């Protein structure tokens, strides 16, 4: 076999062997009689950047909250980095240790300083010595550009600063995947950019991300795939250029018409 053919063969074999880091198959979720997620199927490659959009109540947040089992689901399967979420509590805890999540509300502990908020999970979950946990926390507070706020309490920070602390706290667990559930929707407009800038830099570093957001400028610049959900279903999935310039579904076109002309 010629050298070029060997290299091509090795590359193809490597590509074929690279499993998705997240695989969602036949996911079904109910709230009583309400069918919130209807047969969701999705694969996310390692380093993939998926932005999920859609009208309120379409199942966006519910779907990503199922990925770390904050929400239970009735049928289907979710596999994260080779670990199936449905099999045991041990598996759920193993997945949660590898999946960081940033919520719409910041969910910081008000009685702990910024530094203590960031140190807590590495110490409790990863059993990192306190001194090392402090060094890790400061590294990520510098990463989100607020190391000077380390000894303040959350109430002393702006909303944008609190959300950046929440991102730093998630990063302190060195997650393989980051989930963002409308991370800017509770912020004043002037604070949105500082949080989005942090997320952009994470994406540029190759972090696998699933992000529920209506920030379409962010979606255009960061996503490698956009997903439009409505009525608990994935209606459309496409790269940004195709999604914005030639959406296939009329429901997607109507949604984009409303949100882009808002």
MIFI-449168 format. One line per 8 residues: number of its first residue (from 0); their letters; for each residue x negated, y negated, z negated of N, C-alpha, C. Coordinates in nm, 2 decimals, decimal comma, always signed. Layout:
! residues N
NUM) A) X Y Z X Y Z X Y Z  ...
***
This chain:
! residues 262
0) XXXXXXXX) -0,09 +0,12 +0,00 +0,00 +0,00 +0,00 -0,09 -0,12 +0,00  -0,06 -0,22 +0,09 -0,14 -0,34 +0,10 -0,13 -0,42 -0,03  -0,23 -0,50 -0,06 -0,23 -0,58 -0,18 -0,11 -0,67 -0,20  -0,07 -0,74 -0,09 +0,05 -0,83 -0,09 +0,17 -0,75 -0,12  +0,18 -0,63 -0,07 +0,30 -0,54 -0,09 +0,30 -0,50 -0,23  +0,18 -0,46 -0,29 +0,18 -0,42 -0,43 +0,23 -0,53 -0,52  +0,18 -0,65 -0,50 +0,22 -0,77 -0,58 +0,37 -0,79 -0,57  +0,42 -0,78 -0,45 +0,57 -0,80 -0,43 +0,65 -0,69 -0,50
8) XXXXXXXX) +0,59 -0,57 -0,49 +0,66 -0,46 -0,55 +0,67 -0,47 -0,71  +0,55 -0,51 -0,76 +0,54 -0,54 -0,91 +0,64 -0,65 -0,95  +0,64 -0,76 -0,87 +0,73 -0,87 -0,90 +0,88 -0,83 -0,90  +0,91 -0,75 -0,79 +1,05 -0,70 -0,78 +1,09 -0,61 -0,90  +0,99 -0,52 -0,93 +1,02 -0,43 -1,04 +1,04 -0,50 -1,17  +0,95 -0,60 -1,20 +0,96 -0,69 -1,32 +1,10 -0,76 -1,32  +1,14 -0,81 -1,21 +1,26 -0,89 -1,20 +1,38 -0,79 -1,23  +1,37 -0,67 -1,17 +1,48 -0,58 -1,19 +1,49 -0,53 -1,34
16) XXXXXXXX) +1,38 -0,53 -1,41 +1,38 -0,48 -1,54 +1,41 -0,59 -1,65  +1,42 -0,71 -1,60 +1,45 -0,82 -1,69 +1,59 -0,82 -1,73  +1,63 -0,78 -1,85 +1,77 -0,77 -1,89 +1,81 -0,91 -1,93  +1,94 -0,94 -1,91 +2,00 -1,07 -1,96 +1,98 -1,08 -2,11  +1,96 -1,19 -2,16 +1,95 -1,21 -2,31 +2,08 -1,20 -2,37  +2,19 -1,24 -2,30 +2,33 -1,23 -2,35 +2,41 -1,16 -2,24  +2,49 -1,06 -2,28 +2,58 -1,00 -2,19 +2,72 -0,99 -2,26  +2,82 -1,06 -2,20 +2,95 -1,05 -2,26 +3,04 -0,97 -2,16
24) XXXXXXXX) +3,10 -0,87 -2,21 +3,18 -0,78 -2,12 +3,32 -0,76 -2,17  +3,42 -0,80 -2,09 +3,56 -0,77 -2,12 +3,61 -0,83 -2,25  +3,56 -0,95 -2,29 +3,59 -1,01 -2,42 +3,73 -1,05 -2,43  +3,80 -1,01 -2,53 +3,94 -1,05 -2,56 +3,95 -1,10 -2,70  +4,02 -1,21 -2,71 +4,04 -1,27 -2,85 +4,18 -1,32 -2,86  +4,24 -1,29 -2,97 +4,38 -1,33 -3,00 +4,38 -1,41 -3,13  +4,47 -1,51 -3,14 +4,51 -1,57 -3,27 +4,66 -1,54 -3,28  +4,69 -1,43 -3,36 +4,83 -1,39 -3,36 +4,87 -1,34 -3,22
32) XXXXXXXX) +4,98 -1,40 -3,18 +5,03 -1,37 -3,04 +4,96 -1,45 -2,93  +4,88 -1,55 -2,97 +4,81 -1,64 -2,87 +4,69 -1,57 -2,82  +4,68 -1,55 -2,68 +4,57 -1,48 -2,62 +4,47 -1,59 -2,58  +4,36 -1,61 -2,67 +4,27 -1,72 -2,66 +4,16 -1,69 -2,56  +4,11 -1,57 -2,54 +4,01 -1,53 -2,44 +4,06 -1,41 -2,37  +4,06 -1,42 -2,24 +4,12 -1,31 -2,15 +4,01 -1,25 -2,06  +3,96 -1,14 -2,10 +3,87 -1,06 -2,02 +3,75 -1,14 -1,97  +3,67 -1,20 -2,07 +3,56 -1,28 -2,03 +3,44 -1,19 -2,00
40) XXXXXXXX) +3,37 -1,22 -1,89 +3,25 -1,15 -1,85 +3,15 -1,25 -1,81  +3,03 -1,24 -1,87 +2,92 -1,34 -1,85 +2,79 -1,28 -1,88  +2,69 -1,31 -1,80 +2,55 -1,27 -1,83 +2,47 -1,40 -1,83  +2,38 -1,41 -1,93 +2,29 -1,53 -1,94 +2,15 -1,48 -1,94  +2,07 -1,53 -1,85 +1,93 -1,49 -1,83 +1,85 -1,56 -1,94  +1,74 -1,50 -1,98 +1,65 -1,56 -2,07 +1,60 -1,69 -2,01  +1,61 -1,80 -2,09 +1,58 -1,94 -2,04 +1,69 -2,00 -1,97  +1,81 -1,93 -1,96 +1,92 -1,99 -1,89 +1,98 -2,11 -1,96
48) XXXXXXXX) +2,04 -2,20 -1,89 +2,10 -2,32 -1,95 +2,24 -2,33 -1,89  +2,34 -2,28 -1,98 +2,48 -2,28 -1,93 +2,55 -2,39 -2,00  +2,62 -2,47 -1,92 +2,71 -2,57 -1,98 +2,85 -2,53 -1,95  +2,94 -2,53 -2,05 +3,07 -2,49 -2,05 +3,17 -2,61 -2,07  +3,25 -2,63 -1,97 +3,35 -2,74 -1,98 +3,49 -2,69 -1,95  +3,58 -2,78 -1,98 +3,72 -2,74 -1,96 +3,81 -2,82 -2,05  +3,94 -2,82 -2,03 +4,03 -2,90 -2,11 +4,04 -2,84 -2,26  +4,09 -2,92 -2,35 +4,11 -2,88 -2,49 +4,19 -2,76 -2,49
56) XXXXXXXX) +4,15 -2,66 -2,58 +4,23 -2,54 -2,60 +4,20 -2,43 -2,49  +4,10 -2,45 -2,41 +4,08 -2,36 -2,30 +4,00 -2,24 -2,34  +3,94 -2,24 -2,46 +3,87 -2,12 -2,51 +3,72 -2,14 -2,51  +3,67 -2,26 -2,48 +3,52 -2,28 -2,47 +3,45 -2,26 -2,60  +3,50 -2,33 -2,70 +3,43 -2,31 -2,83 +3,45 -2,17 -2,89  +3,57 -2,12 -2,87 +3,59 -1,98 -2,92 +3,50 -1,88 -2,86  +3,47 -1,90 -2,73 +3,38 -1,80 -2,66 +3,24 -1,81 -2,72  +3,18 -1,93 -2,74 +3,05 -1,94 -2,79 +3,04 -1,90 -2,94
64) XXXXXXXX) +3,15 -1,92 -3,01 +3,15 -1,88 -3,15 +3,16 -1,73 -3,17  +3,21 -1,67 -3,06 +3,20 -1,52 -3,07 +3,06 -1,46 -3,05  +2,97 -1,54 -2,98 +2,84 -1,50 -2,95 +2,76 -1,47 -3,08  +2,79 -1,54 -3,19 +2,72 -1,51 -3,32 +2,82 -1,46 -3,42  +2,93 -1,42 -3,37 +3,04 -1,35 -3,45 +3,09 -1,45 -3,57  +3,09 -1,58 -3,54 +3,16 -1,67 -3,63 +3,31 -1,64 -3,61  +3,35 -1,61 -3,49 +3,48 -1,56 -3,46 +3,48 -1,42 -3,43  +3,57 -1,34 -3,49 +3,59 -1,20 -3,46 +3,66 -1,19 -3,32
72) XXXXXXXX) +3,64 -1,08 -3,25 +3,71 -1,05 -3,13 +3,77 -0,91 -3,13  +3,88 -0,90 -3,05 +3,96 -0,78 -3,06 +3,91 -0,67 -2,97  +3,85 -0,71 -2,85 +3,81 -0,61 -2,76 +3,70 -0,66 -2,68  +3,62 -0,57 -2,61 +3,51 -0,61 -2,53 +3,38 -0,60 -2,61  +3,27 -0,64 -2,55 +3,14 -0,63 -2,62 +3,05 -0,75 -2,59  +2,97 -0,78 -2,69 +2,87 -0,88 -2,67 +2,73 -0,83 -2,72  +2,64 -0,83 -2,63 +2,50 -0,79 -2,66 +2,41 -0,90 -2,65  +2,33 -0,93 -2,76 +2,24 -1,04 -2,76 +2,10 -0,98 -2,78
80) XXXXXXXX) +2,01 -1,00 -2,68 +1,87 -0,95 -2,69 +1,87 -0,80 -2,73  +1,96 -0,73 -2,67 +1,96 -0,58 -2,69 +2,03 -0,53 -2,81  +2,09 -0,63 -2,89 +2,16 -0,59 -3,01 +2,31 -0,61 -2,99  +2,39 -0,50 -3,01 +2,54 -0,51 -2,99 +2,60 -0,57 -3,11  +2,69 -0,67 -3,09 +2,75 -0,74 -3,20 +2,86 -0,66 -3,27  +2,91 -0,56 -3,20 +3,03 -0,49 -3,25 +3,00 -0,37 -3,34  +2,87 -0,34 -3,36 +2,84 -0,21 -3,42 +2,83 -0,21 -3,57  +2,78 -0,31 -3,63 +2,76 -0,31 -3,78 +2,73 -0,45 -3,83
88) XXXXXXXX) +2,75 -0,47 -3,96 +2,72 -0,60 -4,02 +2,57 -0,63 -4,01  +2,49 -0,52 -4,02 +2,35 -0,54 -4,00 +2,31 -0,60 -3,87  +2,38 -0,55 -3,76 +2,36 -0,61 -3,63 +2,40 -0,75 -3,62  +2,52 -0,78 -3,68 +2,56 -0,92 -3,68 +2,46 -1,01 -3,75  +2,41 -0,97 -3,86 +2,31 -1,05 -3,93 +2,18 -1,07 -3,85  +2,14 -0,96 -3,78 +2,02 -0,96 -3,69 +2,04 -1,06 -3,58  +2,16 -1,06 -3,52 +2,19 -1,16 -3,41 +2,19 -1,30 -3,46  +2,25 -1,32 -3,57 +2,26 -1,46 -3,63 +2,12 -1,51 -3,66
96) XXXXXXXX) +2,03 -1,43 -3,70 +1,89 -1,47 -3,73 +1,82 -1,52 -3,60  +1,87 -1,48 -3,48 +1,80 -1,51 -3,36 +1,88 -1,62 -3,28  +2,00 -1,65 -3,32 +2,09 -1,74 -3,25 +2,12 -1,87 -3,34  +2,06 -1,98 -3,29 +2,09 -2,11 -3,37 +2,22 -2,17 -3,32  +2,29 -2,24 -3,41 +2,41 -2,30 -3,36 +2,42 -2,44 -3,42  +2,46 -2,54 -3,33 +2,48 -2,68 -3,37 +2,63 -2,71 -3,34  +2,70 -2,76 -3,45 +2,84 -2,78 -3,44 +2,88 -2,92 -3,41  +3,00 -2,95 -3,39 +3,05 -3,08 -3,37 +3,03 -3,16 -3,49
104) XXXXXXXX) +3,07 -3,11 -3,61 +3,04 -3,17 -3,74 +2,91 -3,11 -3,78  +2,83 -3,19 -3,85 +2,69 -3,16 -3,87 +2,66 -3,04 -3,97  +2,76 -3,03 -4,06 +2,75 -2,91 -4,15 +2,62 -2,91 -4,23  +2,56 -3,02 -4,27 +2,45 -3,02 -4,35 +2,49 -3,02 -4,50  +2,41 -2,96 -4,58 +2,44 -2,96 -4,72 +2,41 -3,09 -4,79  +2,52 -3,16 -4,84 +2,50 -3,30 -4,88 +2,41 -3,32 -5,00  +2,40 -3,21 -5,08 +2,33 -3,22 -5,21 +2,18 -3,19 -5,19  +2,14 -3,15 -5,07 +2,00 -3,12 -5,03 +1,94 -3,23 -4,95
112) XXXXXXXX) +1,81 -3,26 -4,96 +1,75 -3,35 -4,87 +1,74 -3,29 -4,73  +1,71 -3,38 -4,64 +1,69 -3,33 -4,50 +1,58 -3,22 -4,49  +1,47 -3,24 -4,56 +1,37 -3,13 -4,56 +1,42 -3,00 -4,62  +1,49 -3,01 -4,74 +1,55 -2,89 -4,80 +1,65 -2,82 -4,71  +1,73 -2,90 -4,64 +1,83 -2,84 -4,55 +1,76 -2,75 -4,44  +1,64 -2,80 -4,40 +1,57 -2,73 -4,29 +1,49 -2,61 -4,35  +1,45 -2,62 -4,47 +1,37 -2,51 -4,53 +1,46 -2,39 -4,58  +1,58 -2,42 -4,60 +1,67 -2,32 -4,67 +1,67 -2,18 -4,60
120) XXXXXXXX) +1,71 -2,18 -4,47 +1,72 -2,05 -4,40 +1,59 -1,98 -4,38  +1,48 -2,04 -4,34 +1,36 -1,97 -4,34 +1,32 -1,90 -4,47  +1,34 -1,97 -4,58 +1,31 -1,91 -4,71 +1,41 -1,79 -4,74  +1,54 -1,82 -4,73 +1,64 -1,72 -4,77 +1,65 -1,60 -4,67  +1,64 -1,63 -4,54 +1,67 -1,52 -4,44 +1,54 -1,46 -4,40  +1,44 -1,54 -4,36 +1,31 -1,49 -4,31 +1,21 -1,46 -4,42  +1,24 -1,50 -4,55 +1,15 -1,48 -4,66 +1,02 -1,55 -4,64  +1,02 -1,67 -4,57 +0,90 -1,75 -4,55 +0,86 -1,81 -4,68
128) XXXXXXXX) +0,73 -1,81 -4,72 +0,69 -1,88 -4,84 +0,72 -2,03 -4,84  +0,75 -2,09 -4,95 +0,80 -2,22 -4,96 +0,71 -2,32 -4,88  +0,58 -2,31 -4,91 +0,48 -2,40 -4,85 +0,49 -2,39 -4,69  +0,50 -2,27 -4,64 +0,50 -2,25 -4,50 +0,63 -2,30 -4,44  +0,74 -2,28 -4,52 +0,87 -2,33 -4,47 +0,87 -2,48 -4,46  +0,81 -2,54 -4,56 +0,80 -2,69 -4,55 +0,72 -2,74 -4,43  +0,61 -2,67 -4,40 +0,53 -2,70 -4,28 +0,62 -2,68 -4,15  +0,69 -2,57 -4,15 +0,78 -2,55 -4,03 +0,88 -2,66 -4,02
136) XXXXXXXX) +0,95 -2,69 -4,13 +1,05 -2,79 -4,13 +1,00 -2,93 -4,08  +0,88 -2,97 -4,13 +0,82 -3,09 -4,09 +0,79 -3,09 -3,94  +0,74 -2,98 -3,89 +0,71 -2,96 -3,74 +0,83 -2,99 -3,66  +0,95 -2,94 -3,70 +1,07 -2,96 -3,62 +1,14 -3,09 -3,64  +1,12 -3,15 -3,76 +1,17 -3,29 -3,78 +1,09 -3,38 -3,70  +0,96 -3,36 -3,68 +0,88 -3,44 -3,59 +0,92 -3,41 -3,44  +0,96 -3,29 -3,42 +1,01 -3,25 -3,28 +1,13 -3,33 -3,24  +1,22 -3,36 -3,34 +1,34 -3,43 -3,31 +1,33 -3,58 -3,35
144) XXXXXXXX) +1,20 -3,62 -3,38 +1,16 -3,76 -3,40 +1,22 -3,83 -3,52  +1,24 -3,75 -3,63 +1,28 -3,81 -3,76 +1,21 -3,76 -3,88  +1,07 -3,74 -3,87 +1,00 -3,69 -3,99 +1,01 -3,79 -4,10  +1,03 -3,92 -4,07 +1,03 -4,02 -4,18 +1,16 -4,01 -4,26  +1,26 -3,93 -4,22 +1,38 -3,92 -4,29 +1,38 -3,79 -4,38  +1,27 -3,72 -4,39 +1,26 -3,59 -4,46 +1,32 -3,59 -4,60  +1,29 -3,70 -4,68 +1,33 -3,70 -4,82 +1,46 -3,77 -4,85  +1,53 -3,81 -4,74 +1,66 -3,87 -4,76 +1,77 -3,76 -4,76
152) XXXXXXXX) +1,89 -3,80 -4,81 +2,00 -3,71 -4,81 +2,09 -3,74 -4,69  +2,16 -3,64 -4,64 +2,24 -3,66 -4,52 +2,33 -3,79 -4,51  +2,39 -3,82 -4,63 +2,47 -3,94 -4,63 +2,40 -4,07 -4,60  +2,27 -4,07 -4,62 +2,18 -4,19 -4,59 +2,15 -4,20 -4,45  +2,19 -4,11 -4,36 +2,15 -4,11 -4,22 +2,27 -4,14 -4,13  +2,24 -4,19 -4,01 +2,34 -4,22 -3,91 +2,39 -4,08 -3,86  +2,50 -4,08 -3,79 +2,55 -3,96 -3,73 +2,46 -3,90 -3,63  +2,39 -3,98 -3,55 +2,29 -3,92 -3,45 +2,18 -3,86 -3,52
160) XXXXXXXX) +2,13 -3,92 -3,63 +2,02 -3,87 -3,71 +2,06 -3,73 -3,77  +2,18 -3,73 -3,83 +2,23 -3,61 -3,89 +2,24 -3,49 -3,79  +2,28 -3,52 -3,67 +2,29 -3,42 -3,57 +2,15 -3,37 -3,53  +2,06 -3,46 -3,52 +1,92 -3,42 -3,49 +1,86 -3,33 -3,60  +1,90 -3,36 -3,73 +1,86 -3,28 -3,84 +1,92 -3,14 -3,82  +2,05 -3,13 -3,78 +2,11 -3,01 -3,76 +2,04 -2,92 -3,65  +2,00 -2,99 -3,55 +1,92 -2,92 -3,44 +1,79 -2,87 -3,50  +1,72 -2,96 -3,57 +1,59 -2,92 -3,63 +1,61 -2,80 -3,73
168) XXXXXXXX) +1,72 -2,80 -3,81 +1,74 -2,69 -3,90 +1,76 -2,56 -3,82  +1,83 -2,57 -3,71 +1,85 -2,44 -3,63 +1,72 -2,40 -3,57  +1,63 -2,49 -3,53 +1,51 -2,46 -3,47 +1,41 -2,40 -3,57  +1,43 -2,43 -3,70 +1,34 -2,38 -3,80 +1,34 -2,22 -3,81  +1,45 -2,17 -3,76 +1,46 -2,02 -3,76 +1,40 -1,96 -3,63  +1,33 -2,04 -3,55 +1,27 -2,00 -3,42 +1,37 -1,91 -3,34  +1,49 -1,96 -3,31 +1,59 -1,88 -3,25 +1,55 -1,85 -3,10  +1,61 -1,74 -3,05 +1,59 -1,71 -2,91 +1,70 -1,78 -2,82
176) XXXXXXXX) +1,81 -1,81 -2,88 +1,92 -1,87 -2,82 +1,97 -1,99 -2,90  +2,01 -2,10 -2,84 +2,08 -2,21 -2,91 +2,22 -2,23 -2,85  +2,32 -2,23 -2,94 +2,46 -2,26 -2,91 +2,49 -2,40 -2,95  +2,55 -2,48 -2,87 +2,59 -2,62 -2,90 +2,74 -2,63 -2,88  +2,81 -2,66 -2,98 +2,96 -2,67 -2,97 +3,00 -2,82 -2,98  +3,01 -2,88 -2,86 +3,04 -3,02 -2,85 +2,96 -3,11 -2,95  +2,83 -3,10 -2,94 +2,74 -3,17 -3,04 +2,75 -3,32 -3,04  +2,80 -3,38 -2,94 +2,80 -3,53 -2,94 +2,94 -3,59 -2,96
184) XXXXXXXX) +3,05 -3,50 -2,97 +3,18 -3,56 -2,96 +3,22 -3,63 -3,09  +3,15 -3,61 -3,20 +3,18 -3,68 -3,32 +3,10 -3,81 -3,34  +3,01 -3,84 -3,24 +2,92 -3,95 -3,25 +2,97 -4,08 -3,19  +2,92 -4,19 -3,25 +2,95 -4,32 -3,18 +2,87 -4,32 -3,05  +2,92 -4,38 -2,95 +2,86 -4,38 -2,81 +2,71 -4,41 -2,81  +2,67 -4,51 -2,89 +2,53 -4,55 -2,89 +2,44 -4,44 -2,95  +2,50 -4,34 -3,02 +2,42 -4,24 -3,08 +2,41 -4,11 -2,99  +2,49 -4,11 -2,89 +2,50 -3,99 -2,81 +2,36 -3,96 -2,74
192) XXXXXXXX) +2,30 -4,07 -2,69 +2,18 -4,05 -2,60 +2,07 -3,98 -2,68  +2,05 -4,02 -2,81 +1,94 -3,97 -2,88 +1,95 -3,82 -2,91  +2,08 -3,77 -2,92 +2,10 -3,63 -2,94 +2,08 -3,56 -2,80  +2,14 -3,61 -2,70 +2,12 -3,55 -2,56 +1,98 -3,55 -2,52  +1,90 -3,65 -2,55 +1,76 -3,65 -2,52 +1,68 -3,53 -2,59  +1,72 -3,51 -2,71 +1,66 -3,39 -2,78 +1,70 -3,26 -2,72  +1,82 -3,25 -2,67 +1,87 -3,13 -2,60 +1,80 -3,11 -2,47  +1,78 -3,22 -2,40 +1,71 -3,22 -2,27 +1,57 -3,17 -2,29
200) XXXXXXXX) +1,50 -3,22 -2,39 +1,36 -3,17 -2,41 +1,35 -3,02 -2,45  +1,45 -2,97 -2,52 +1,46 -2,83 -2,55 +1,48 -2,75 -2,42  +1,57 -2,80 -2,34 +1,59 -2,73 -2,21 +1,46 -2,72 -2,13  +1,39 -2,83 -2,13 +1,26 -2,84 -2,05 +1,16 -2,74 -2,10  +1,17 -2,71 -2,23 +1,07 -2,61 -2,29 +1,12 -2,47 -2,27  +1,23 -2,45 -2,20 +1,27 -2,31 -2,17 +1,36 -2,24 -2,27  +1,42 -2,32 -2,36 +1,51 -2,26 -2,46 +1,64 -2,21 -2,38  +1,68 -2,09 -2,42 +1,81 -2,04 -2,37 +1,92 -2,12 -2,44
208) XXXXXXXX) +2,02 -2,18 -2,36 +2,12 -2,26 -2,42 +2,25 -2,24 -2,36  +2,35 -2,23 -2,45 +2,49 -2,24 -2,41 +2,55 -2,36 -2,48  +2,60 -2,45 -2,40 +2,65 -2,58 -2,45 +2,79 -2,61 -2,41  +2,88 -2,63 -2,50 +3,01 -2,68 -2,47 +3,01 -2,83 -2,48  +3,04 -2,90 -2,37 +3,03 -3,04 -2,37 +3,11 -3,10 -2,25  +3,15 -3,23 -2,27 +3,21 -3,31 -2,16 +3,11 -3,41 -2,10  +2,98 -3,40 -2,15 +2,88 -3,49 -2,10 +2,83 -3,45 -1,96  +2,89 -3,49 -1,86 +2,87 -3,44 -1,73 +2,73 -3,48 -1,67
216) XXXXXXXX) +2,68 -3,60 -1,72 +2,55 -3,64 -1,68 +2,44 -3,54 -1,73  +2,46 -3,51 -1,85 +2,37 -3,41 -1,92 +2,38 -3,27 -1,84  +2,51 -3,23 -1,81 +2,53 -3,11 -1,74 +2,45 -3,11 -1,60  +2,47 -3,22 -1,53 +2,40 -3,23 -1,40 +2,25 -3,21 -1,41  +2,19 -3,28 -1,51 +2,04 -3,28 -1,52 +1,98 -3,16 -1,59  +2,06 -3,09 -1,67 +2,00 -2,98 -1,75 +2,05 -2,84 -1,71  +2,18 -2,83 -1,68 +2,23 -2,69 -1,66 +2,18 -2,62 -1,53  +2,16 -2,49 -1,54 +2,14 -2,42 -1,42 +2,27 -2,35 -1,37
224) XXXXXXXX) +2,36 -2,34 -1,46 +2,50 -2,29 -1,43 +2,60 -2,37 -1,51  +2,71 -2,41 -1,44 +2,82 -2,47 -1,51 +2,94 -2,37 -1,51  +3,01 -2,36 -1,62 +3,13 -2,28 -1,63 +3,25 -2,37 -1,66  +3,36 -2,35 -1,58 +3,48 -2,42 -1,61 +3,58 -2,32 -1,66  +3,63 -2,35 -1,78 +3,73 -2,26 -1,84 +3,87 -2,32 -1,85  +3,97 -2,25 -1,84 +4,11 -2,30 -1,86 +4,19 -2,18 -1,89  +4,28 -2,20 -1,99 +4,38 -2,09 -2,03 +4,31 -1,96 -2,08  +4,19 -1,98 -2,14 +4,12 -1,86 -2,19 +4,05 -1,78 -2,09
232) XXXXXXXX) +4,03 -1,83 -1,97 +3,96 -1,76 -1,86 +3,85 -1,84 -1,80  +3,75 -1,78 -1,75 +3,65 -1,84 -1,67 +3,70 -1,86 -1,53  +3,73 -1,98 -1,49 +3,79 -2,01 -1,36 +3,68 -2,03 -1,26  +3,57 -2,09 -1,30 +3,46 -2,11 -1,20 +3,33 -2,11 -1,26  +3,23 -2,06 -1,19 +3,09 -2,06 -1,24 +3,00 -2,09 -1,12  +2,92 -2,19 -1,13 +2,84 -2,23 -1,01 +2,72 -2,32 -1,06  +2,61 -2,33 -0,97 +2,51 -2,42 -1,00 +2,56 -2,56 -1,00  +2,49 -2,66 -1,06 +2,55 -2,80 -1,07 +2,58 -2,86 -0,94
240) XXXXXXXX) +2,49 -2,85 -0,84 +2,52 -2,91 -0,71 +2,65 -2,87 -0,65  +2,66 -2,73 -0,65 +2,79 -2,68 -0,59 +2,91 -2,71 -0,68  +2,89 -2,70 -0,81 +3,00 -2,73 -0,90 +3,06 -2,87 -0,88  +2,97 -2,97 -0,87 +3,02 -3,10 -0,86 +3,06 -3,14 -0,72  +2,99 -3,09 -0,62 +3,02 -3,14 -0,48 +3,12 -3,05 -0,41  +3,13 -2,92 -0,44 +3,22 -2,84 -0,37 +3,29 -2,73 -0,46  +3,36 -2,77 -0,57 +3,42 -2,67 -0,65 +3,53 -2,59 -0,57  +3,54 -2,47 -0,60 +3,63 -2,38 -0,52 +3,77 -2,38 -0,57
248) XXXXXXXX) +3,78 -2,40 -0,70 +3,92 -2,39 -0,76 +3,98 -2,53 -0,77  +4,11 -2,53 -0,74 +4,19 -2,66 -0,75 +4,19 -2,71 -0,90  +4,20 -2,61 -0,99 +4,20 -2,65 -1,13 +4,07 -2,72 -1,17  +3,96 -2,67 -1,12 +3,83 -2,73 -1,14 +3,82 -2,87 -1,08  +3,87 -2,88 -0,96 +3,87 -3,01 -0,89 +3,96 -3,12 -0,97  +4,07 -3,07 -1,02 +4,16 -3,16 -1,09 +4,09 -3,21 -1,22  +4,02 -3,11 -1,29 +3,95 -3,14 -1,42 +3,84 -3,24 -1,39  +3,76 -3,22 -1,29 +3,65 -3,31 -1,26 +3,70 -3,45 -1,22
256) XXXXXX) +3,81 -3,45 -1,14 +3,87 -3,58 -1,10 +3,91 -3,66 -1,22  +3,96 -3,59 -1,33 +4,00 -3,67 -1,45 +3,88 -3,71 -1,53  +3,79 -3,62 -1,55 +3,68 -3,65 -1,64 +3,57 -3,75 -1,58  +3,55 -3,73 -1,45 +3,45 -3,82 -1,38 +3,50 -3,96 -1,35  +3,64 -3,97 -1,35 +3,69 -4,10 -1,32 +3,74 -4,17 -1,45  +3,71 -4,10 -1,56 +3,76 -4,15 -1,69 +3,69 -4,29 -1,73
***
